[in-house]
Amino acid sequence: MSRQMWALVVVGAILALATLVGAVLLAVRVVRTRRLLGTLGVSGKVAFYGALIYTISPVDLLPDPIYLDDMGVLAGALIYLTRLVQRRRAAGRSLPGQPGRTGVPPGPGQSRQIVS
């Protein structure tokens, strides 16, 4: 093979590796949001599990060496789940592990509020 062909192969391999790493990082972030699923409702669960199933599934819009479609689905799910969390916080409802009206005790350094 010529030098130019080797350079193209190396660049292609680096791009494929970078997209794979990006897809894995996005998948990890989506999995970390799993603890919030009970409070985000059915649409949050559908977005979470749908994104993971699409990423794992062998049927893709683009061939498997190109993870751009998987990354797009995972990023879309993260954006959607983030908006659901922001709406819940704006409505004044607490999330799991956060102090609020649900009877979760305050964390270290936080004071209890007495409501009369």
Steps between C-alpha positions, in 0.01 A plus 500: 500500500609854437567755771183689421290187538658423838432858611133463403474170688658651812275810487194279449597279794551805724161641401329164559665472842401855592136442408499170693640673809242777462215249474624312808529822702148603401368154590665526843335838560162363398543201735589736786164670459327168567456586870265783400271285286247431773426870537508601134195305391431273207647733236834507684506121518416470130777745405753321723426143396436593137841666470677205660318243288576694181868530594535130581285377212679375188243680277620856438443784259874507428736199496654405835851638444334843479353576844362843414138383499545330837661813639214710368237279663688496833554877492132556418398280793733691733361833384144378548571354846679821603196705400274268700722546806500879455119505474473293816734733687313806370174350625656482847501122526817342632694225329634182667789575734413867529334658802152625440135446581514123460640434847858445394722622782731790416860422418805614697524876531132553415250623754149370550217732414200506724177551310200617700 
